[in-house]
Structures are given as structure tokens and as C-alpha cells.
């Protein structure tokens, strides 16, 4: 046998072996690629949000009534403030508030001739103000009282910086469980529709997060604290696996 034939015979097994290796690499590459696809498919998920809202009414009202008097003789101004305080207390009693629903705030005294007000000229020297705070669960009564404050003005009481009562909803824990359940059900409904549209069965929950509860005015405008009628809102964010 010639040397050329021996070399050719040796080349045949080498070529076959090389081809087998190439096929093996191609096959293993395909398996690796398929594995990546499967991993991604197994991690498929959809994230949805569920909203729940509930109309509620405030169960606590805080009504601050601040009044003022001024003059050049401190004792006289103090006497007017004391007289106005008696009028305010009598007014609140006539409105139906018990004594324990009415608190007396701090008396404020300003001397316009002091160093703090040295640049001011003219006007009375002493300005006094007193605050009475009504705190009650009778929200409807406070609304009526607010409408009747003109009676104090007619009696000479000078109201100062009146911004109205604050209405507070304190029973959030009473509505929290049902609202979370409602928001979660809304989120699942959205996820089921998404899964149906994509042709993938909906799997179990992957992650879930509850947003903060918000208390808003019912009509969505104005200051929430000034309205006795409110809307409680919560949004849940839930990720579902897709099978």
C-alpha cells in the first residue's frame, strides 16, 4: 500500500470523528437553547392592579372657635375676652354639647408696643385671642353649629381665622379587610382576562403588595378634612404566574 493511501485511510476516521463532534456540539447547543426557552416560559407572569373604593362618613369632628379682642388697657381687653368666652360657652351649651366635649385652648396676648412689633404704629396696644375647641362624634351637630356661628357675631364676638371644622374618619380598620378582599378580587379578574387573551392558563400568585389606604373627599375636590363625606381607596398590586 502506498503512503498516499495510508494517509487517506487515516484521514477518513478523523473526518468522521470531526463530523460527529460537530453534530454533538450542534445538538448540545440546541438543547441549551431549548433550556433557555423553557426557563423563560416557566418564569412568565403578569402583574395587575386591583382597585377598591368605599364611600364613608366621618365619625369625628373637631371645631375650633377662635375669637379676639383689642384695646389699649390690658385689664379691659381681658375682661372683654372673658365676657366673650362666657357667650361662646353658653352658645355651645344651647347647641347641645356636654361640658366634656368643649376644651379651652391657650390664651394669646400680643403687645404691639413691644420690641417684636416696634415697627408698627397706630392701632390698639393689646390684642388678645382665645380658642375654644369642640371635639365630638356627633358630626351632624357640628355641621349645624357651623351654620349658626352668626349668632356669636350678632352678640359681639369677633371670630378670628375661622377655617371651619375638621372631619375625621377613624374606623379604617373596620373597612380594611373587606376592601383588600375586593381589590384582590378585582386584580385576579384582570389577570384572568389577560391570561385568556394570551392563551396561557393563570397560575398561582407570585408576589403581592398592598398599597397605602387613601382617604379623599367624596367628590374628589377640595380639602378632605373639610368634608364629612369621604371616599376610602386602596390599590393592590399582584403578580400571577402563567402556566
Backbone as JSON, one array per atom type, in Angstrom:
{
  "sequence": "XXXXXXXXXXXXXXXXXXXXXXXXXXXXXXXXXXXXXXXXXXXXXXXXXXXXXXXXXXXXXXXXXXXXXXXXXXXXXXXXXXXXXXXXXXXXXXXXXXXXXXXXXXXXXXXXXXXXXXXXXXXXXXXXXXXXXXXXXXXXXXXXXXXXXXXXXXXXXXXXXXXXXXXXXXXXXXXXXXXXXXXXXXXXXXXXXXXXXXXXXXXXXXXXXXXXXXXXXXXXXXXXXXXXXXXXXXXXXXXXXXX",
  "N": [[0.87, -1.19, 0.0], [0.5, 2.22, -0.85], [2.14, 5.16, 0.46], [0.44, 7.37, 0.11], [-2.16, 6.3, 0.14], [-2.29, 5.22, 2.66], [-2.25, 7.56, 4.18], [-4.65, 8.69, 3.35], [-6.5, 6.83, 4.32], [-6.13, 7.18, 7.0], [-7.15, 9.7, 7.27], [-9.9, 9.44, 6.91], [-11.25, 8.25, 9.24], [-10.64, 10.37, 10.99], [-12.01, 12.5, 9.85], [-14.6, 11.56, 10.03], [-14.84, 11.44, 12.82], [-14.51, 14.1, 13.43], [-16.8, 15.12, 12.25], [-18.75, 13.91, 13.8], [-18.27, 15.12, 16.26], [-18.89, 17.74, 15.61], [-21.62, 17.46, 15.05], [-22.46, 16.71, 17.58], [-21.9, 19.02, 19.06], [-23.64, 20.78, 17.85], [-26.08, 19.58, 18.51], [-26.03, 19.69, 21.35], [-25.94, 22.4, 21.63], [-28.46, 23.08, 20.68], [-30.0, 21.9, 22.68], [-29.25, 23.43, 24.88], [-30.21, 25.92, 24.07], [-32.97, 25.35, 24.0], [-33.36, 24.87, 26.65], [-33.08, 27.45, 27.75], [-35.26, 28.72, 26.62], [-37.32, 27.25, 27.86], [-36.89, 27.95, 30.51], [-37.47, 30.64, 30.51], [-40.11, 30.54, 29.73], [-41.18, 29.2, 31.91], [-41.01, 31.16, 33.81], [-42.82, 33.06, 33.18], [-45.07, 35.71, 33.74], [-47.77, 37.83, 34.9], [-48.51, 41.1, 35.83], [-50.82, 42.83, 37.72], [-53.18, 45.35, 38.76], [-55.48, 45.97, 41.38], [-58.37, 47.75, 42.24], [-60.14, 49.19, 44.96], [-62.87, 50.96, 46.26], [-64.67, 52.91, 48.67], [-67.43, 54.61, 49.92], [-67.62, 56.66, 52.73], [-68.56, 58.09, 55.92], [-67.44, 60.73, 57.99], [-66.61, 60.15, 61.41], [-65.82, 61.64, 63.51], [-65.57, 64.95, 64.65], [-63.87, 68.04, 64.77], [-64.04, 71.18, 66.04], [-62.69, 74.24, 66.03], [-63.05, 77.32, 67.68], [-62.1, 80.47, 67.46], [-61.62, 83.58, 68.95], [-61.27, 87.16, 69.3], [-60.06, 90.15, 70.95], [-59.31, 93.62, 71.42], [-57.42, 96.5, 72.56], [-56.25, 99.4, 74.44], [-55.88, 99.17, 77.15], [-54.92, 96.67, 79.17], [-56.33, 95.19, 81.16], [-58.97, 95.79, 80.59], [-59.27, 94.7, 78.02], [-58.86, 92.04, 78.62], [-61.09, 91.58, 80.2], [-63.11, 91.79, 78.27], [-62.52, 89.6, 76.68], [-63.01, 87.55, 78.52], [-65.75, 87.92, 78.87], [-66.65, 87.34, 76.26], [-65.91, 84.68, 76.15], [-67.68, 83.52, 77.97], [-70.04, 83.93, 76.56], [-69.59, 82.3, 74.31], [-69.42, 79.77, 75.5], [-72.03, 79.52, 76.49], [-73.43, 79.57, 74.12], [-72.54, 77.16, 72.91], [-73.52, 75.33, 74.74], [-76.23, 75.7, 74.34], [-76.36, 74.64, 71.84], [-76.26, 72.01, 72.35], [-74.02, 70.6, 73.31], [-72.19, 68.58, 75.58], [-70.33, 69.37, 78.62], [-67.87, 68.05, 78.65], [-67.17, 67.87, 76.01], [-66.08, 70.19, 75.23], [-63.18, 72.04, 75.08], [-60.81, 74.29, 76.51], [-58.58, 76.39, 74.9], [-55.2, 77.77, 74.72], [-54.61, 81.08, 75.94], [-53.86, 83.84, 73.94], [-51.65, 86.59, 73.88], [-50.74, 89.74, 72.66], [-48.53, 92.44, 72.58], [-48.41, 95.32, 71.0], [-46.59, 97.34, 71.27], [-44.27, 96.26, 72.05], [-40.87, 95.04, 71.56], [-40.93, 93.22, 69.47], [-42.97, 94.11, 67.83], [-42.19, 96.63, 67.18], [-41.99, 98.23, 64.9], [-44.53, 98.81, 64.18], [-47.14, 101.21, 64.0], [-49.75, 103.16, 65.47], [-53.2, 102.01, 66.05], [-54.63, 99.59, 68.39], [-52.98, 98.8, 71.53], [-52.9, 96.33, 72.89], [-53.64, 93.01, 71.92], [-55.7, 90.34, 72.24], [-56.4, 86.86, 72.06], [-58.51, 84.02, 72.13], [-59.12, 80.51, 72.17], [-61.61, 78.07, 71.74], [-62.27, 74.67, 71.73], [-64.21, 72.29, 70.18], [-64.85, 68.9, 70.38], [-66.17, 66.07, 69.07], [-68.21, 63.14, 68.42], [-70.56, 63.56, 67.18], [-71.22, 64.35, 64.3], [-73.15, 65.52, 62.62], [-74.29, 67.42, 64.29], [-72.21, 69.25, 64.6], [-72.03, 70.26, 62.02], [-74.44, 71.68, 61.93], [-73.96, 73.55, 63.97], [-71.87, 75.02, 62.85], [-73.19, 76.38, 60.84], [-74.66, 78.09, 62.39], [-73.01, 79.95, 63.57], [-73.16, 82.65, 63.17], [-74.75, 83.66, 65.13], [-73.07, 84.14, 67.27], [-71.55, 86.25, 66.3], [-73.48, 88.23, 66.09], [-73.81, 88.76, 68.75], [-71.6, 90.18, 69.37], [-69.15, 88.89, 69.41], [-65.95, 88.58, 68.13], [-64.89, 86.73, 65.63], [-61.95, 84.96, 64.67], [-59.75, 84.04, 62.08], [-61.29, 81.83, 61.12], [-61.62, 78.67, 59.92], [-63.38, 76.65, 59.65], [-64.71, 73.39, 60.66], [-62.85, 70.32, 61.22], [-63.22, 67.18, 59.75], [-63.06, 63.8, 60.54], [-62.3, 60.47, 59.7], [-62.23, 57.66, 61.55], [-62.44, 54.91, 61.53], [-61.0, 53.12, 59.93], [-59.83, 50.59, 60.17], [-62.05, 48.99, 60.39], [-63.11, 48.74, 57.84], [-61.03, 47.87, 56.34], [-60.31, 44.96, 55.91], [-62.38, 43.94, 54.17], [-62.14, 45.65, 51.99], [-59.56, 45.13, 51.05], [-59.94, 42.49, 50.22], [-61.78, 42.94, 48.17], [-60.24, 44.47, 46.38], [-58.25, 42.64, 45.75], [-59.75, 40.65, 44.47], [-60.57, 42.09, 42.24], [-58.12, 42.48, 41.0], [-57.42, 39.83, 40.35], [-59.46, 39.23, 38.54], [-58.76, 40.89, 36.4], [-56.28, 39.73, 35.76], [-57.07, 37.17, 34.96], [-58.48, 37.76, 32.64], [-56.41, 38.77, 31.06], [-54.79, 36.49, 30.88], [-56.52, 34.83, 29.5], [-56.75, 36.17, 27.04], [-54.15, 35.93, 26.15], [-53.88, 33.24, 25.86], [-52.78, 31.59, 27.8], [-52.93, 29.58, 30.65], [-53.9, 30.79, 33.88], [-51.76, 30.95, 36.65], [-50.61, 30.4, 40.06], [-50.33, 32.98, 42.66], [-47.53, 35.03, 42.41], [-46.14, 37.28, 43.51], [-47.3, 39.75, 45.86], [-48.58, 42.91, 46.72], [-49.73, 45.42, 48.91], [-51.07, 48.58, 48.5], [-50.99, 51.89, 50.0], [-53.7, 52.99, 52.05], [-55.97, 55.47, 51.05], [-57.67, 58.4, 52.0], [-60.08, 60.39, 50.77], [-61.86, 63.38, 49.74], [-65.3, 62.93, 49.01], [-66.26, 63.83, 46.52], [-63.93, 64.29, 45.25], [-62.76, 66.78, 45.11], [-61.45, 69.78, 46.63], [-60.53, 70.25, 50.13], [-59.9, 67.37, 51.95], [-60.26, 67.14, 54.75], [-62.17, 69.02, 55.36], [-64.58, 68.04, 54.57], [-67.35, 66.08, 55.51], [-68.17, 63.84, 54.16], [-66.61, 61.19, 52.66], [-64.21, 59.32, 50.65], [-62.8, 56.18, 50.67], [-59.88, 54.63, 49.49], [-58.02, 51.96, 48.03], [-55.27, 50.32, 46.48], [-54.19, 47.3, 45.2], [-51.3, 45.47, 44.19], [-50.54, 42.77, 42.24], [-48.74, 39.94, 41.19], [-49.15, 37.29, 38.97], [-48.33, 33.94, 38.13], [-47.97, 32.56, 34.87], [-49.06, 29.64, 33.37]],
  "CA": [[0.0, 0.0, 0.0], [1.34, 3.41, -0.99], [1.99, 6.12, 1.56], [-0.71, 8.25, -0.1], [-3.38, 5.6, 0.54], [-2.29, 5.12, 4.14], [-2.65, 8.88, 4.72], [-6.08, 8.88, 3.08], [-7.26, 5.97, 5.24], [-6.1, 7.81, 8.33], [-7.98, 10.91, 7.24], [-11.33, 9.1, 6.93], [-11.75, 8.23, 10.63], [-10.53, 11.69, 11.59], [-13.09, 13.31, 9.31], [-15.85, 11.06, 10.63], [-14.84, 11.84, 14.23], [-14.76, 15.54, 13.46], [-18.21, 15.34, 11.94], [-19.54, 13.53, 14.97], [-18.09, 16.17, 17.27], [-19.66, 18.89, 15.16], [-23.04, 17.15, 15.27], [-22.7, 16.74, 19.02], [-21.94, 20.41, 19.51], [-24.9, 21.37, 17.36], [-27.17, 19.03, 19.31], [-25.99, 20.22, 22.71], [-26.33, 23.81, 21.52], [-29.92, 23.12, 20.57], [-30.56, 21.59, 23.99], [-29.05, 24.59, 25.73], [-31.17, 26.93, 23.63], [-34.29, 24.93, 24.44], [-33.42, 25.07, 28.09], [-33.31, 28.87, 28.0], [-36.66, 28.99, 26.28], [-38.16, 26.67, 28.9], [-36.72, 28.73, 31.74], [-38.22, 31.87, 30.36], [-41.53, 30.2, 29.71], [-41.58, 28.86, 33.27], [-41.0, 32.37, 34.62], [-43.77, 34.01, 32.64], [-46.0, 36.21, 34.75], [-48.5, 39.04, 34.58], [-48.7, 41.95, 37.0], [-52.06, 43.6, 37.58], [-53.59, 46.13, 39.93], [-56.9, 45.91, 41.72], [-58.81, 48.96, 42.95], [-61.37, 49.13, 45.75], [-63.28, 52.25, 46.8], [-65.84, 52.84, 49.53], [-67.89, 55.89, 50.46], [-67.79, 56.61, 54.18], [-68.84, 59.38, 56.55], [-66.59, 60.99, 59.15], [-67.22, 59.82, 62.71], [-65.27, 62.56, 64.5], [-65.48, 66.34, 64.2], [-63.14, 68.96, 65.65], [-64.44, 72.54, 65.68], [-62.04, 75.29, 66.82], [-63.65, 78.65, 67.61], [-61.11, 81.43, 67.95], [-62.16, 84.93, 68.97], [-60.25, 88.13, 69.67], [-60.44, 91.48, 71.44], [-58.14, 94.5, 71.44], [-57.57, 97.79, 73.22], [-55.01, 99.95, 75.0], [-55.8, 98.82, 78.57], [-54.91, 95.2, 79.19], [-57.39, 94.64, 82.01], [-60.25, 95.93, 79.89], [-59.29, 93.73, 76.93], [-59.04, 90.73, 79.25], [-62.49, 91.48, 80.62], [-63.93, 91.53, 77.08], [-62.28, 88.2, 76.29], [-63.73, 86.71, 79.48], [-67.17, 88.02, 78.54], [-66.88, 86.59, 75.02], [-65.8, 83.25, 76.47], [-68.96, 83.12, 78.57], [-71.03, 83.88, 75.47], [-69.3, 81.12, 73.48], [-69.8, 78.58, 76.27], [-73.48, 79.45, 76.52], [-73.84, 79.21, 72.75], [-72.29, 75.74, 72.7], [-74.47, 74.58, 75.57], [-77.53, 75.77, 73.66], [-76.26, 73.77, 70.67], [-76.42, 70.64, 72.82], [-72.75, 69.92, 73.61], [-71.87, 68.43, 77.01], [-69.13, 70.11, 79.04], [-66.63, 67.31, 78.34], [-66.88, 67.97, 74.58], [-65.56, 71.53, 74.98], [-61.89, 72.3, 75.71], [-60.33, 75.66, 76.43], [-57.22, 76.49, 74.41], [-54.33, 78.74, 75.35], [-54.87, 82.49, 75.69], [-52.77, 84.53, 73.26], [-51.56, 88.02, 74.18], [-49.74, 90.45, 71.87], [-48.34, 93.84, 72.91], [-47.88, 95.91, 69.76], [-45.53, 98.29, 71.6], [-43.08, 95.52, 72.44], [-39.8, 95.09, 70.56], [-41.32, 92.39, 68.32], [-43.87, 94.87, 66.96], [-41.75, 98.01, 67.32], [-42.16, 98.98, 63.66], [-45.94, 99.12, 63.96], [-47.62, 102.47, 64.57], [-51.2, 103.27, 65.47], [-53.93, 100.82, 66.42], [-54.61, 99.27, 69.82], [-51.71, 98.26, 72.02], [-53.01, 94.92, 73.26], [-54.53, 92.14, 71.14], [-55.83, 89.05, 72.91], [-57.24, 85.88, 71.38], [-58.82, 82.81, 72.9], [-59.67, 79.43, 71.34], [-62.41, 77.01, 72.35], [-62.25, 73.55, 70.79], [-65.26, 71.29, 70.33], [-64.45, 67.6, 69.84], [-67.34, 65.22, 69.26], [-68.57, 62.17, 67.38], [-71.83, 63.99, 66.6], [-70.82, 65.13, 63.13], [-74.27, 66.32, 62.13], [-74.47, 68.56, 65.18], [-71.16, 70.23, 64.28], [-72.44, 70.93, 60.78], [-75.48, 72.65, 62.3], [-73.31, 74.61, 64.75], [-71.1, 75.86, 61.93], [-74.13, 77.27, 60.14], [-75.26, 79.0, 63.36], [-72.0, 80.79, 64.21], [-73.55, 84.07, 63.06], [-75.34, 84.07, 66.4], [-71.98, 84.69, 68.08], [-71.19, 87.56, 65.73], [-74.55, 89.16, 66.47], [-73.62, 89.09, 70.17], [-70.39, 90.97, 69.51], [-67.93, 88.08, 69.45], [-65.19, 88.76, 66.89], [-64.23, 85.47, 65.27], [-60.66, 85.19, 64.0], [-59.14, 82.93, 61.33], [-62.17, 80.66, 61.17], [-61.48, 77.83, 58.72], [-64.36, 75.58, 59.69], [-64.33, 72.19, 61.4], [-62.16, 69.21, 60.55], [-63.98, 65.93, 59.86], [-62.08, 62.72, 60.54], [-62.8, 59.09, 59.67], [-61.32, 56.9, 62.42], [-62.78, 53.48, 61.52], [-60.38, 52.5, 58.76], [-59.62, 49.17, 60.43], [-63.32, 48.26, 60.22], [-63.39, 48.51, 56.42], [-59.81, 47.42, 55.67], [-60.3, 43.59, 55.37], [-63.28, 43.77, 53.03], [-61.63, 46.4, 50.84], [-58.43, 44.38, 50.5], [-60.5, 41.35, 49.5], [-62.38, 43.44, 46.93], [-59.17, 44.87, 45.47], [-57.59, 41.42, 45.3], [-60.65, 40.01, 43.51], [-60.51, 42.89, 41.01], [-56.83, 42.19, 40.36], [-57.49, 38.49, 39.76], [-60.32, 39.3, 37.37], [-57.95, 41.44, 35.32], [-55.27, 38.75, 35.38], [-57.74, 36.09, 34.23], [-58.77, 38.24, 31.29], [-55.14, 38.83, 30.35], [-54.38, 35.13, 30.57], [-57.42, 34.32, 28.46], [-56.39, 36.8, 25.78], [-52.82, 35.46, 25.73], [-53.94, 31.8, 25.66], [-51.99, 30.9, 28.82], [-53.69, 29.43, 31.9], [-53.41, 31.58, 35.01], [-51.19, 30.16, 37.72], [-50.74, 30.96, 41.4], [-49.75, 34.3, 42.92], [-46.07, 35.07, 42.54], [-45.89, 38.31, 44.53], [-48.47, 40.6, 46.11], [-48.29, 44.1, 47.53], [-50.88, 46.29, 49.2], [-50.75, 50.0, 48.54], [-51.5, 52.63, 51.15], [-55.08, 53.44, 52.0], [-56.15, 56.91, 50.89], [-58.97, 58.95, 52.36], [-60.27, 61.56, 49.93], [-63.22, 63.91, 49.74], [-66.11, 62.04, 48.17], [-66.38, 64.33, 45.16], [-62.59, 64.39, 44.67], [-62.29, 68.16, 45.05], [-61.4, 70.45, 47.91], [-59.77, 69.66, 51.22], [-60.56, 66.19, 52.51], [-60.61, 67.34, 56.15], [-63.32, 69.92, 55.48], [-65.79, 67.36, 54.1], [-67.73, 64.9, 56.3], [-68.38, 62.71, 53.25], [-65.28, 60.84, 52.17], [-64.04, 58.1, 49.87], [-61.6, 55.42, 51.02], [-59.38, 53.94, 48.29], [-56.79, 51.17, 48.16], [-54.86, 49.63, 45.26], [-53.28, 46.18, 45.41], [-50.5, 45.08, 43.01], [-50.33, 41.32, 42.36], [-48.16, 39.23, 40.03], [-49.57, 35.88, 38.83], [-47.59, 33.13, 37.18], [-48.7, 32.0, 33.74], [-48.63, 28.24, 33.15]],
  "C": [[0.89, 1.22, 0.0], [1.14, 4.34, 0.19], [0.79, 7.01, 1.38], [-1.99, 7.6, 0.37], [-3.47, 5.49, 2.05], [-2.76, 6.43, 4.75], [-4.14, 9.13, 4.52], [-6.93, 8.09, 4.03], [-7.27, 6.57, 6.64], [-7.01, 9.04, 8.39], [-9.47, 10.61, 7.37], [-11.86, 9.04, 8.35], [-11.69, 9.61, 11.27], [-11.67, 12.59, 11.12], [-14.43, 12.92, 9.92], [-15.97, 11.54, 12.06], [-15.14, 13.34, 14.36], [-16.2, 15.87, 13.18], [-19.1, 15.02, 13.1], [-19.46, 14.59, 16.06], [-18.92, 17.39, 16.91], [-21.15, 18.69, 15.39], [-23.38, 17.22, 16.74], [-22.78, 18.15, 19.55], [-23.23, 21.09, 19.09], [-26.06, 20.89, 18.21], [-27.2, 19.61, 20.7], [-26.36, 21.7, 22.7], [-27.82, 23.96, 21.42], [-30.57, 22.86, 21.91], [-30.42, 22.77, 24.93], [-30.04, 25.68, 25.38], [-32.57, 26.6, 24.09], [-34.46, 25.12, 25.93], [-33.67, 26.51, 28.46], [-34.75, 29.24, 27.72], [-37.57, 28.48, 27.37], [-38.08, 27.47, 30.19], [-37.52, 30.02, 31.66], [-39.71, 31.61, 30.37], [-42.02, 29.89, 31.1], [-41.66, 30.07, 34.18], [-41.98, 33.41, 34.11], [-44.77, 34.44, 33.7], [-46.7, 37.45, 34.22], [-48.73, 39.8, 35.88], [-49.9, 42.85, 36.77], [-52.33, 44.37, 38.87], [-55.09, 46.02, 40.13], [-57.28, 47.09, 42.58], [-60.08, 48.66, 43.73], [-61.63, 50.51, 46.33], [-64.55, 52.09, 47.62], [-66.18, 54.24, 50.04], [-68.16, 55.73, 51.95], [-68.13, 58.02, 54.67], [-67.95, 59.52, 57.78], [-67.35, 60.65, 60.43], [-66.66, 60.67, 63.84], [-65.16, 63.95, 63.88], [-64.75, 67.17, 65.24], [-63.43, 70.38, 65.15], [-63.71, 73.55, 66.57], [-62.74, 76.64, 66.6], [-62.68, 79.62, 68.26], [-61.7, 82.83, 67.86], [-61.13, 85.86, 69.59], [-60.87, 89.42, 70.19], [-59.18, 92.32, 71.53], [-58.46, 95.81, 72.14], [-56.25, 98.24, 73.82], [-54.83, 99.62, 76.48], [-55.97, 97.31, 78.69], [-56.06, 94.62, 80.0], [-58.75, 94.72, 81.34], [-60.37, 94.91, 78.75], [-59.51, 92.32, 77.48], [-60.48, 90.53, 79.69], [-63.41, 91.18, 79.43], [-63.76, 90.08, 76.61], [-63.03, 87.26, 77.22], [-65.24, 86.73, 79.2], [-67.51, 87.25, 77.28], [-66.82, 85.08, 75.27], [-67.09, 82.73, 77.09], [-70.04, 83.0, 77.51], [-70.84, 82.63, 74.63], [-69.72, 79.85, 74.22], [-71.32, 78.42, 76.31], [-74.04, 79.06, 75.16], [-73.67, 77.71, 72.51], [-73.21, 74.87, 73.55], [-75.84, 74.56, 74.92], [-77.54, 74.88, 72.41], [-76.31, 72.29, 71.06], [-75.14, 69.89, 73.15], [-72.58, 69.77, 75.13], [-70.55, 69.12, 77.34], [-67.85, 69.38, 78.63], [-66.29, 67.3, 76.86], [-66.23, 69.29, 74.23], [-64.27, 71.71, 75.78], [-61.49, 73.75, 75.5], [-58.88, 75.67, 76.0], [-56.44, 77.57, 75.13], [-54.71, 80.16, 74.97], [-53.64, 83.12, 75.04], [-52.81, 86.02, 73.53], [-50.45, 88.64, 73.34], [-49.73, 91.92, 72.29], [-47.67, 94.5, 71.71], [-46.79, 96.95, 70.03], [-44.24, 97.58, 72.02], [-42.08, 95.54, 71.29], [-40.18, 94.31, 69.31], [-42.15, 93.17, 67.32], [-43.47, 96.35, 66.91], [-41.99, 98.84, 66.07], [-43.59, 99.39, 63.4], [-46.31, 100.43, 64.64], [-49.14, 102.5, 64.48], [-51.86, 101.97, 65.89], [-53.84, 100.55, 67.91], [-53.29, 98.64, 70.25], [-51.8, 96.75, 72.27], [-54.03, 94.19, 72.38], [-54.53, 90.77, 71.81], [-56.7, 88.13, 72.05], [-57.36, 84.61, 72.23], [-59.45, 81.78, 71.96], [-60.44, 78.44, 72.21], [-62.53, 75.89, 71.32], [-63.35, 72.56, 71.15], [-64.78, 70.0, 69.65], [-65.57, 66.6, 70.14], [-67.5, 64.22, 68.12], [-69.88, 62.52, 66.68], [-71.54, 64.94, 65.43], [-71.94, 66.02, 62.63], [-74.49, 67.56, 63.0], [-73.44, 69.66, 64.88], [-71.49, 70.96, 62.99], [-73.5, 71.99, 61.05], [-74.87, 73.84, 63.05], [-72.55, 75.57, 63.84], [-72.0, 76.84, 61.2], [-74.7, 78.34, 61.08], [-74.25, 79.94, 64.02], [-72.29, 82.28, 64.09], [-74.18, 84.58, 64.34], [-74.28, 84.66, 67.32], [-71.6, 86.09, 67.6], [-72.23, 88.6, 66.12], [-74.43, 89.6, 67.93], [-72.29, 89.8, 70.43], [-69.1, 90.19, 69.59], [-67.23, 88.21, 68.09], [-64.42, 87.47, 66.6], [-62.98, 85.77, 64.46], [-60.18, 83.91, 63.33], [-60.01, 81.67, 61.37], [-62.09, 79.9, 59.85], [-62.46, 76.66, 58.7], [-63.85, 74.37, 60.46], [-63.51, 71.23, 60.55], [-62.96, 67.93, 60.82], [-63.02, 64.76, 59.63], [-62.8, 61.37, 60.53], [-61.8, 58.21, 60.43], [-61.51, 55.39, 62.34], [-62.21, 52.75, 60.31], [-60.19, 51.0, 58.97], [-60.89, 48.34, 60.25], [-63.58, 47.91, 58.76], [-62.19, 47.91, 55.69], [-59.91, 45.99, 55.12], [-61.16, 43.41, 54.13], [-62.76, 44.5, 51.8], [-60.42, 45.72, 50.22], [-58.92, 43.19, 49.69], [-61.1, 41.79, 48.17], [-61.3, 43.82, 45.91], [-58.45, 43.66, 44.91], [-58.44, 40.69, 44.26], [-60.63, 40.76, 42.18], [-59.22, 42.62, 40.26], [-56.86, 40.82, 39.69], [-58.36, 38.47, 38.51], [-59.55, 39.85, 36.17], [-56.9, 40.47, 34.83], [-55.88, 37.6, 34.58], [-58.06, 36.51, 32.8], [-57.5, 38.32, 30.46], [-54.68, 37.43, 29.95], [-55.23, 34.53, 29.46], [-57.04, 34.88, 27.09], [-55.05, 36.29, 25.24], [-52.78, 33.95, 25.51], [-53.1, 31.01, 26.64], [-52.8, 30.8, 30.09], [-53.05, 30.25, 33.02], [-52.95, 30.67, 36.13], [-51.38, 30.83, 39.07], [-50.11, 32.34, 41.52], [-48.25, 34.17, 43.09], [-45.65, 36.07, 43.61], [-47.15, 39.14, 44.69], [-48.04, 41.75, 47.01], [-49.53, 44.95, 47.69], [-50.42, 47.73, 49.25], [-51.31, 50.65, 49.79], [-52.98, 52.97, 50.95], [-55.1, 54.96, 51.89], [-57.55, 57.29, 51.32], [-59.1, 60.29, 51.65], [-61.65, 62.14, 50.17], [-64.04, 63.12, 48.72], [-66.19, 62.51, 46.74], [-65.03, 64.56, 44.51], [-62.06, 65.8, 44.56], [-62.25, 68.74, 46.45], [-60.57, 69.68, 48.93], [-60.54, 68.51, 51.85], [-61.05, 66.43, 53.92], [-61.86, 68.2, 56.33], [-64.63, 69.27, 55.07], [-66.12, 66.17, 54.99], [-67.93, 63.66, 55.45], [-67.07, 62.41, 52.53], [-65.33, 59.57, 51.33], [-62.72, 57.45, 50.3], [-61.18, 54.61, 49.81], [-58.12, 53.15, 48.63], [-56.54, 50.46, 46.84], [-53.89, 48.51, 45.64], [-52.57, 45.87, 44.1], [-50.11, 43.62, 43.18], [-49.75, 40.78, 41.06], [-48.6, 37.77, 40.09], [-48.63, 35.18, 37.85], [-48.53, 32.68, 36.06], [-48.17, 30.61, 33.46], [-48.2, 28.04, 31.71]]
}
